[in-house]
Amino acid sequence: MMALTATEMIRNDHKTVERLYQQYQNGNGQAQQQHALIEKICHELEVHAQLEESIFYPAIQAKLGSKGKSLVGEAVKEHGEMKRLISQLRDHSMDETDCDNTVHKLMQGVQHHVKEEESEMLPQAEQHLGGELDRLGMQMQEKKQKLSSVPPNGQSKKGTLAGRMTATDKDTSEASRIEQSIDVDVPVRTAYNQWTQFEEFPRFMGGIEKVSQLDDTHLHWQATIGGTTKEWDAVITEQTPDQCIAWTNTTGTRNAGVVTFHRLADNKTRVMLQVEYEPEGLVENVGDMIGVVSTRVRTDLKRFKEFIESRGRETGAWRGEITHAHD
């Protein structure tokens, strides 16, 4: 593997995404080929954002002080919008026209982000970080190898944001994805730490009666959803401190979730929660259940905000890391 500095890696990633977008714009192929390109673009952007937010941005903040915090804060906001649009692109209910418009909107934001980053943040990094960029580049390359697990044809989603939510052997074609976000006035570490305390979920999640953490990666849930009592087992598939927690069911009704954390300021964090839920047979009306779950997710985030802001600190923390856990 050719050794690259952190800024060289970032510029290469920018070029890769732009090249994929050009292929998409010039594509006259079938819809399946275009969707494969969209998935490649989304995956490249997700991996790139994780590398920057976990390795590069913290180094910039530490070295440049308030200037670094300002640069990173703006960049993370732009990442948040990018992730929101990626989630929309993975909504299979979107028609071809809306999908195409969303791709162009996503890439307009990405191009603006790239222009700002390459004209200001990267030159600042090269001026002030010097040889540190070699070490950061090595860390980023190692992490990218772990994250980049989508085959060239783009058909597998394991390793992507969607993959963290759907990495089971079950057919997910009927699952509905819901996304909500909220800004909370606590540091990103505090928000993340509270979400590692699964057994505390009933304190702010409506309908969740009990969550039992069986070991570091396995959970047992008891809940009332749409007036029906349900129980299921789940596995934590990914957990990265201050970045994300993802889980998926191993028994019971198809359901999964991923929550990501985005630093907006020292004491302000955006929490983004995505949930997948598959209604069971004819008993549950799809449209009704989507509405119920969507309202529940939005309400749960508001309750989480009230809970953590009123306390000002987490009830506990687990700072371990989990990468693509299995049943």
URCOR-V240336 format. One record per run of one state. SS is the DSSP state (@ for helix, = for strand, . for the rest). FROM is the first residue (numbers start at 1). LEN is the number of residues. If there is no record, write none. Layout:
# URCOR-V240336
ss = [SS & SS]
from = [FROM & FROM]
len = [LEN & LEN]
This chain:
# URCOR-V240336
ss = [. & @ & . & @ & . & @ & . & @ & . & @ & . & = & . & @ & . & @ & . & = & . & = & . & = & . & = & . & = & . & = & . & @ & . & = & .]
from = [1 & 6 & 27 & 31 & 90 & 96 & 129 & 132 & 148 & 161 & 167 & 176 & 185 & 188 & 196 & 198 & 204 & 208 & 214 & 218 & 226 & 228 & 241 & 244 & 250 & 255 & 266 & 268 & 278 & 286 & 312 & 322 & 324]
len = [5 & 21 & 4 & 59 & 6 & 33 & 3 & 16 & 13 & 6 & 9 & 9 & 3 & 8 & 2 & 6 & 4 & 6 & 4 & 8 & 2 & 13 & 3 & 6 & 5 & 11 & 2 & 10 & 8 & 26 & 10 & 2 & 4]
